[in-house]
Amino acid sequence: MDKLILKAGREKSLLRRHPWVFSGAVDKSSGKLESGGTVAVFANDGRFLAQAGYSPKSQIVGRAWTFDEKEKIDAAFFARRIAAAAARRTMPSDTDSMRLVHAESDGLPGVVVDRYGDVLVVQLLTAAADAWREVIADALVKVTGVGNVLERSDADVRELEGLPQQIGVLRGTVPKTPLTIRENGIALQVDLWQGHKTGFYLDQRDSRALVRSLSQGRDAMNCFCYTGGMSVAALAGGAASVLSIDSSGPALEIARHNVAANGLAADRAEWMEADVFAALRQLRDRGRSFDLILLDPPKFAPTAHHAEKAARAYKDINLLGFKLLRPGGLLMTWSCSGGISSDLFQKIVAGAALDAGVDAQILARLGPGSDHPVSVHFPEGDYLKGLLLRRV
């Protein structure tokens, strides 16, 4: 087997079962070292550490498939890992969509699989995951019994692996028309081919349920609303009004459809196609205020390198949110940026409250559901963090 031998002292993270090997940690190598191939990783003193998928064009040159020297990386390996991931999950009642495989945290670096009813959407984000495409597709069909598999390997991170974006049907048939899923009894239209991520933000299911429980009688505002999942939840929960803001006209059209499809009163829904930062400043200048504000922006900091610039954007958006929040009102705010830690995010929000001249209490910390587990050895998997705050 091809080998990577690490520099002295650089084996510590793998001994702690963190799955990444950075290029700067490698002392020397041997063998053909083909992109996407499996390499054995050794400490400088000759100790075996892991078997990893090799990504020569990435700074993360290896991602551990296993820490067992004797385990064979073959079709049976992927079938076992996918079956184990599926067995750990239970579909919530009155829901037909969930995450099935969560990359490193399920022992399959670079492999993300979401189920939407009778369709599986897979993302292959690394050179090694990409190399096992057909094997992974076969294993998914065999393990789940779902015959329709769509690949959405169009995430920007593939560029870091030297891989082109790839979208297409791997198994079965997947119509290009939007699919309707059910989440906690709510019908939501999802565009699997062009929608964000794998089509929808399944990681916010628990937060949407919380929004529904908190909305009764409140005037709500949903910023970066996308296709209106949280807007529909707020209206279903009895919100007096919901203003939904997004820069995408097509996303807002789906959001309007979702409100109508659930039989919710259109006169309680207001829509605004605009840049959210500019829209919030306009609303502030017009003296608008709300009882419940939802701030779920896109990823401002994909890595820690972008954290400083992202922190300014997060502070700005939360500062405006606090200024538009009525006394006693609730602010739900999130960061999905891996480069922003939970501690840093709380400090940013605290600074925003201070600059807005308000005090606030943290009522709950928010995150994804149990179908998005985080390995204790892989803190980078804890990408989505949020806060439920009350203005006092």
C-alpha positions in Angstrom: 0.0 0.0 0.0 1.1 3.6 -0.7 2.5 5.3 2.4 2.6 8.7 4.1 5.2 9.1 6.8 4.6 12.1 9.1 7.2 14.4 10.6 8.3 13.7 14.2 5.6 14.9 16.6 2.9 15.4 14.0 1.1 12.2 14.8 -0.7 13.5 17.9 -4.0 14.5 16.2 -4.4 11.1 14.5 -3.7 9.4 17.8 -6.6 11.4 19.2 -8.6 10.1 16.2 -8.9 13.4 14.4 -9.3 12.2 10.8 -7.3 14.9 8.9 -3.7 14.8 7.7 -2.4 18.2 6.6 0.2 18.4 3.8 2.6 20.3 6.1 2.7 17.3 8.5 4.1 14.9 5.9 7.8 14.1 6.0 8.0 11.7 3.1 5.9 9.3 1.0 6.3 6.1 -1.0 4.3 4.4 -3.8 2.2 5.7 -6.6 0.1 8.0 -4.5 -2.8 8.3 -6.9 -5.5 11.0 -6.3 -8.4 9.4 -4.4 -6.4 6.2 -3.6 -6.0 4.8 -0.1 -2.7 5.4 1.7 -1.3 4.0 5.0 -0.3 6.8 7.3 2.6 6.2 9.7 4.3 8.2 12.5 8.0 9.1 12.0 9.0 6.2 14.3 7.1 3.7 12.2 3.9 3.3 14.2 0.8 2.7 12.0 -1.8 5.5 12.5 -4.6 5.2 9.9 -5.7 4.3 6.4 -6.7 7.5 4.6 -8.1 8.8 1.3 -5.4 10.7 -0.6 -6.1 14.2 -1.9 -2.8 15.6 -3.4 -4.2 19.0 -4.4 -5.7 19.8 -1.0 -4.0 21.1 2.1 -5.8 18.3 3.8 -3.8 15.6 2.0 -5.4 12.7 3.8 -8.7 11.9 5.5 -8.8 8.8 7.6 -11.2 6.1 6.5 -10.2 3.9 9.4 -7.7 3.6 12.3 -7.6 -0.1 11.9 -4.6 -1.4 10.0 -6.3 -4.7 9.0 -9.6 -3.2 7.8 -9.9 -3.4 4.1 -11.2 -0.3 2.2 -13.5 -1.9 -0.4 -17.2 -2.0 -1.4 -18.0 -4.0 1.8 -16.4 -1.2 3.9 -18.7 1.5 2.4 -21.7 -0.7 2.8 -20.9 -1.3 6.4 -20.4 2.4 7.2 -23.5 3.5 5.4 -25.6 0.7 7.0 -24.3 1.8 10.5 -25.1 5.4 9.8 -28.6 4.5 8.7 -29.1 2.3 11.8 -28.2 5.2 14.1 -31.1 7.3 12.8 -34.8 7.3 13.2 -37.1 9.3 11.0 -39.2 11.8 13.1 -42.9 11.3 12.9 -44.8 13.0 10.1 -41.5 13.7 8.4 -40.0 12.1 5.3 -36.6 13.8 5.0 -33.4 13.7 7.0 -29.6 13.5 6.8 -28.5 9.9 6.4 -24.7 10.2 6.2 -22.8 13.1 7.9 -19.3 12.8 6.5 -16.4 12.6 9.0 -18.8 12.2 12.0 -20.2 9.0 10.4 -16.7 7.7 9.5 -17.1 8.7 5.8 -15.1 11.9 5.2 -16.3 13.8 2.2 -19.6 11.9 1.9 -22.9 13.6 2.7 -26.2 11.9 2.0 -29.7 13.4 2.6 -32.9 11.6 2.1 -35.9 13.5 0.6 -38.8 11.1 0.5 -38.0 8.5 -2.2 -34.8 10.3 -3.4 -31.3 10.2 -1.9 -29.1 13.2 -2.7 -25.4 12.6 -2.3 -22.5 15.0 -2.2 -18.9 13.7 -2.8 -16.7 16.5 -1.6 -13.2 15.0 -1.6 -11.0 13.2 -4.2 -11.2 10.0 -2.2 -15.0 10.1 -1.9 -15.2 11.0 -5.6 -13.2 7.9 -6.5 -15.7 5.6 -4.8 -18.8 7.2 -6.5 -20.3 4.0 -8.0 -19.6 1.9 -5.0 -21.2 4.5 -2.7 -24.3 4.7 -5.0 -24.7 1.0 -5.0 -24.4 0.8 -1.3 -27.0 3.5 -0.7 -29.6 1.7 -2.8 -28.8 -1.7 -1.2 -28.9 -0.4 2.4 -31.9 2.0 2.2 -34.0 0.4 -0.5 -34.4 3.8 -2.1 -33.7 3.4 -5.8 -33.4 7.1 -6.9 -30.0 8.7 -6.2 -29.0 12.2 -7.3 -25.5 13.6 -7.1 -25.1 17.2 -6.1 -21.3 17.5 -6.0 -21.4 21.2 -6.8 -20.0 22.6 -3.5 -17.1 25.1 -3.7 -14.9 22.9 -1.6 -14.4 20.5 -4.5 -12.3 23.2 -6.1 -9.8 22.7 -3.3 -9.6 19.1 -4.2 -8.9 19.8 -7.9 -12.3 18.4 -8.8 -15.0 19.8 -11.2 -18.5 20.3 -10.1 -20.8 17.4 -10.9 -24.6 17.1 -10.9 -26.5 14.1 -12.3 -28.6 11.1 -11.6 -26.6 8.1 -10.3 -29.4 5.6 -9.9 -33.1 5.5 -10.9 -34.9 8.7 -12.0 -35.1 12.1 -10.4 -37.4 14.6 -12.2 -36.2 18.2 -12.5 -39.5 19.5 -11.2 -39.5 20.5 -7.5 -40.3 17.8 -4.9 -42.7 18.2 -2.0 -41.4 16.9 1.4 -43.1 16.8 4.8 -41.5 18.0 7.9 -43.4 17.8 11.2 -46.6 17.8 9.2 -45.7 20.8 7.1 -45.5 20.5 3.3 -42.4 22.1 1.8 -41.3 22.3 -1.8 -37.7 21.5 -2.5 -35.6 22.0 -5.7 -33.2 19.1 -5.5 -31.3 20.1 -8.6 -30.6 23.7 -8.0 -31.5 24.4 -4.3 -28.9 25.3 -1.7 -26.8 22.5 -0.3 -28.6 19.3 -1.3 -31.8 21.2 -1.9 -32.9 22.3 1.6 -31.5 23.1 5.0 -32.4 19.9 6.8 -30.1 20.9 9.7 -32.6 23.5 10.8 -35.5 21.1 11.3 -35.4 21.4 15.1 -35.2 25.2 14.9 -38.2 25.4 12.6 -40.2 23.4 15.1 -39.0 25.8 17.9 -40.0 28.8 15.8 -43.5 27.3 15.4 -43.8 26.9 19.1 -42.8 30.5 19.8 -44.8 32.4 17.2 -48.3 32.7 18.5 -49.6 36.3 18.2 -46.1 37.7 17.4 -45.1 40.0 14.6 -42.2 38.1 13.1 -39.4 38.8 10.6 -37.5 36.1 8.8 -34.2 37.3 7.2 -32.4 35.3 4.6 -35.6 33.3 4.4 -34.7 31.2 1.3 -37.8 29.1 0.4 -39.6 30.1 3.6 -39.3 27.1 5.8 -39.2 29.2 9.0 -41.8 31.6 7.7 -44.2 28.7 7.1 -43.4 27.4 10.6 -44.1 30.9 12.2 -47.4 31.2 10.3 -48.4 27.7 11.3 -47.6 28.5 14.9 -50.0 31.5 14.8 -47.8 34.5 14.1 -49.8 37.6 13.6 -47.6 38.6 10.7 -44.4 37.4 9.1 -42.1 39.6 6.9 -39.8 37.4 4.9 -36.7 38.9 3.2 -34.4 37.3 0.7 -32.3 38.5 -2.3 -33.6 35.6 -4.5 -36.8 36.1 -6.4 -37.1 32.4 -7.3 -36.6 31.4 -3.7 -39.4 33.8 -2.6 -41.7 32.3 -5.2 -41.3 28.9 -3.7 -41.8 30.4 -0.3 -45.1 31.9 -1.4 -46.1 28.5 -2.8 -45.2 26.8 0.5 -47.5 29.2 2.4 -50.4 28.5 0.1 -49.8 24.7 0.0 -50.2 24.6 3.8 -53.5 26.6 3.7 -52.0 29.5 5.6 -53.4 33.0 5.4 -51.6 35.0 2.7 -52.6 38.3 4.3 -50.4 37.5 7.3 -47.3 37.1 5.0 -45.3 40.0 3.6 -42.4 39.4 1.1 -39.4 41.5 0.3 -36.9 40.8 -2.4 -33.8 42.7 -1.2 -30.3 42.7 0.2 -31.0 41.9 3.8 -28.5 44.4 5.3 -29.9 47.2 3.2 -33.5 46.1 4.0 -32.9 46.1 7.7 -31.5 49.6 7.6 -34.5 50.8 5.7 -36.9 49.1 8.2 -34.9 50.7 11.1 -35.2 54.2 9.4 -39.0 53.6 9.0 -39.5 52.8 12.6 -40.5 49.1 12.1 -40.2 46.7 15.0 -40.9 43.0 15.6 -41.6 40.5 18.4 -39.6 37.7 16.8 -36.6 38.1 14.5 -34.9 35.2 12.7 -31.3 35.8 11.4 -30.0 32.8 9.4 -27.4 34.2 7.0 -25.2 32.3 4.6 -21.8 31.1 5.5 -19.7 34.2 6.0 -16.5 32.4 7.2 -15.8 29.0 5.5 -12.5 28.8 7.4 -10.9 30.5 10.4 -8.9 32.6 7.9 -12.1 34.5 7.1 -13.2 34.9 10.7 -12.3 38.5 11.2 -14.2 39.8 8.1 -17.1 37.5 8.9 -17.2 38.7 12.5 -17.9 42.2 11.3 -20.8 41.0 9.1 -22.3 38.9 11.9 -22.0 41.9 14.3 -23.7 44.2 11.8 -26.6 41.9 11.1 -27.2 41.2 14.8 -26.9 44.9 15.7 -29.6 45.7 13.2 -31.7 42.9 14.6 -31.5 44.2 18.1 -32.5 47.7 17.0 -35.6 46.3 15.3 -36.6 44.0 18.3 -39.3 45.2 20.7 -38.6 45.0 24.4 -39.4 41.4 25.5 -39.1 40.2 22.0 -37.1 37.1 20.8 -34.1 37.0 18.5 -33.0 33.7 17.0 -29.6 34.1 15.3 -27.3 31.5 13.8 -23.9 31.1 12.2 -23.2 28.1 9.9 -19.6 29.2 9.4 -17.0 26.6 10.4 -14.5 29.4 11.0 -16.6 31.0 13.8 -16.6 29.1 17.1 -19.6 29.0 19.5 -17.7 31.2 22.0 -16.7 33.7 19.3 -20.3 33.8 18.0 -21.6 34.6 21.5 -19.0 37.4 21.9 -20.1 38.8 18.5 -23.7 38.8 19.5 -23.0 40.3 22.9 -21.0 43.1 21.2 -23.9 43.8 18.9 -26.4 44.0 21.8 -24.0 46.4 23.6 -23.7 48.7 20.5 -27.4 48.6 20.1 -27.9 49.8 23.6 -30.0 46.8 24.7 -29.6 44.0 27.2 -30.4 40.4 26.3 -30.6 37.0 27.9 -29.7 33.7 26.3 -32.7 31.3 26.6 -31.3 28.4 24.6 -28.4 27.4 22.4 -29.5 26.1 19.0 -28.0 23.5 16.6 -28.9 20.7 14.2 -30.9 17.7 15.1 -29.6 14.2 16.0 -29.4 13.2 12.3 -26.4 15.7 12.1 -24.2 14.2 14.8 -20.8 15.6 15.7 -17.9 13.2 16.5 -16.2 14.1 19.7 -12.9 13.7 17.8 -13.9 16.1 15.1 -14.9 19.6 16.4 -14.9 21.0 12.9 -18.2 19.1 12.4 -19.9 21.5 14.8 -20.5 24.1 12.1 -24.1 25.2 12.9 -24.5 27.2 16.1 -27.3 29.5 17.2 -28.8 31.4 20.1 -32.3 32.1 21.2 -32.2 35.5 23.0 -34.8 37.7 24.7 -34.4 41.4 24.9 -34.9 42.6 28.4 
